[in-house]
Amino acid sequence: IEKILVVEGYMDVVSLAQFGVDYSVATLGTATTKNHLKQLFKLCDEVVFCFDGDRAGRDAAWRAMNNALTIIKPGKQAHFMFLPDGEDPDTLIRAQGKAGFEAEMAKAMSFSEFFLII
């Protein structure tokens, strides 16, 4: 697996898969634990976090970044895709399709960038 996209809910995963984005998993909430990250980084070298564009989503990204601090190792990458307020992966992929969604994902903020702005 090249990369894994982490989203909040299973409906996001279903919608993404319907549009051909078949590398997403859901936290089923906003808690990405260190154990989750260890498992994800065993499967691939890049994890992209894409939580909803609301306060809970931003808080989830912050917690994921903090949990990744001790997990991320050389050769592993974490990115953070911030959606506009009120958007989620389901609405974004329906509006932009796979190519548009993946173009937005390519602009995701790197771990170090996110760490420095917090």
Helices and strands as residue ranges (DSSP letters): E 3-7, H 10-18, E 24-26, H 34-43, E 46-49, H 55-68, E 77-80, H 89-106, E 109-110, H 111-117
